[in-house]
């Protein structure tokens, strides 16, 4: 009952304009602080995964992609053909792709994400072919896992 009385009493009190400026300033500082601190909280584990995936693609090593894949299935799109694969099948599909299109270069050109998802866009070069690459990772059991990978010929 006392809590309800305090709430009603404060609700009837007018808010002073000086207090509104303080609230606004505090809110602005909180947003700025979160912009600088949150990305660093997510970048540590995600940068390690991203570097490992990038190295595996640069070297054309399908077996090195598998440890970073979703434990159940991974979705692979190759030139518009989309299919969901178990890990062993996914490794074979990617090994076949790398054998037919050996890498000469791979570069991540854009990355982003949220608290529990990450994505990266890249360019994969092989002989006379250029592919746009899309990597989508989700957080599973505390670590980021590759959930989807796409290679689209340009």
C-alpha positions in Angstrom: 0.0 0.0 0.0 2.8 2.4 0.8 4.4 1.6 -2.5 1.2 2.5 -4.4 0.9 5.8 -2.5 4.5 6.8 -3.4 3.9 5.9 -7.0 0.7 8.0 -7.1 2.3 10.9 -5.3 5.3 11.0 -7.7 3.0 10.6 -10.8 1.2 13.8 -9.8 4.4 15.8 -9.4 5.3 17.9 -12.5 8.7 17.1 -14.1 11.0 20.1 -14.0 12.5 21.1 -17.4 16.0 20.9 -15.8 15.4 17.3 -14.9 14.3 16.4 -18.4 17.6 17.8 -19.7 19.5 15.5 -17.3 17.4 12.5 -18.3 18.0 13.2 -22.0 21.8 13.7 -21.4 22.0 10.5 -19.4 20.1 8.5 -22.1 22.3 9.9 -24.8 25.5 9.0 -22.9 24.1 5.5 -22.3 23.5 5.0 -26.0 26.9 6.2 -26.9 28.6 4.0 -24.3 26.7 1.0 -25.5 27.7 1.6 -29.1 31.4 1.5 -28.1 31.2 -1.4 -25.7 28.8 -3.9 -27.2 30.6 -4.5 -30.5 33.8 -5.4 -28.6 31.8 -7.9 -26.5 30.7 -9.7 -29.6 33.8 -9.3 -31.7 36.1 -11.5 -29.6 34.5 -15.0 -30.2 33.1 -14.0 -33.6 36.4 -12.7 -35.0 38.1 -16.1 -34.2 35.3 -18.0 -36.0 35.3 -15.5 -38.9 39.1 -15.8 -39.3 38.9 -19.6 -39.3 36.1 -19.7 -41.9 38.0 -17.1 -44.0 41.1 -19.2 -43.9 39.2 -22.4 -44.8 37.6 -20.8 -47.8 40.9 -19.1 -48.9 42.6 -22.5 -48.9 39.6 -24.4 -50.3 39.6 -26.7 -47.3 36.0 -28.1 -46.8 37.1 -30.2 -43.8 38.2 -27.0 -42.0 34.7 -25.5 -42.4 33.0 -28.5 -40.6 34.1 -27.7 -37.0 32.4 -24.3 -37.4 29.1 -25.6 -38.9 25.8 -26.0 -37.1 25.9 -29.4 -35.5 22.7 -30.7 -37.1 22.5 -29.3 -40.7 24.0 -26.6 -42.8 22.3 -24.9 -45.8 24.4 -24.6 -48.9 23.5 -22.6 -52.0 25.6 -23.1 -55.1 24.6 -21.0 -58.1 21.0 -20.8 -57.0 20.7 -24.5 -56.0 19.7 -24.5 -52.3 20.0 -27.6 -50.2 20.2 -28.5 -46.6 22.9 -31.1 -45.7 24.1 -33.1 -42.8 27.7 -32.2 -41.8 29.4 -35.1 -43.7 27.4 -34.4 -46.8 28.1 -30.7 -46.5 31.8 -31.4 -46.3 31.6 -33.5 -49.5 29.6 -30.9 -51.4 32.0 -28.1 -50.4 35.0 -30.3 -51.3 33.5 -30.9 -54.7 32.9 -27.2 -55.2 36.5 -26.3 -54.1 37.9 -29.0 -56.4 35.9 -27.6 -59.4 36.6 -24.0 -58.4 40.0 -23.9 -56.7 40.5 -20.6 -54.8 42.8 -17.9 -56.0 41.5 -15.2 -53.6 38.8 -14.7 -51.0 38.0 -11.4 -49.3 35.3 -10.4 -46.8 33.9 -7.1 -48.0 31.1 -6.5 -45.4 30.1 -8.0 -42.0 27.4 -7.4 -39.5 25.0 -9.0 -37.1 23.1 -8.9 -33.9 23.7 -10.4 -30.4 23.1 -13.9 -31.6 23.6 -13.8 -35.4 26.5 -12.8 -37.6 26.8 -12.5 -41.4 29.6 -11.8 -43.8 29.6 -11.0 -47.5 32.7 -11.7 -49.5 34.1 -12.2 -52.9 35.6 -15.6 -53.9 37.9 -15.8 -57.0 38.7 -18.9 -58.9 40.4 -19.1 -62.2 38.1 -17.0 -64.4 35.1 -17.2 -62.1 34.1 -14.7 -59.4 31.5 -15.7 -56.8 29.7 -13.6 -54.3 29.8 -15.4 -50.9 27.3 -15.1 -48.1 28.0 -16.6 -44.7 25.3 -16.6 -42.0 26.2 -17.7 -38.4 23.9 -18.3 -35.4 24.8 -18.7 -31.8 24.4 -22.3 -30.7 25.2 -23.3 -27.2 27.4 -20.3 -26.6 29.4 -20.2 -29.8 28.7 -19.0 -33.3 28.1 -21.7 -35.9 27.8 -21.6 -39.7 24.2 -22.1 -40.5 24.2 -21.1 -44.2 26.7 -20.5 -46.9 26.1 -19.3 -50.4 28.3 -19.1 -53.5 26.7 -17.2 -56.4 28.6 -16.8 -59.7 28.8 -13.2 -60.8 
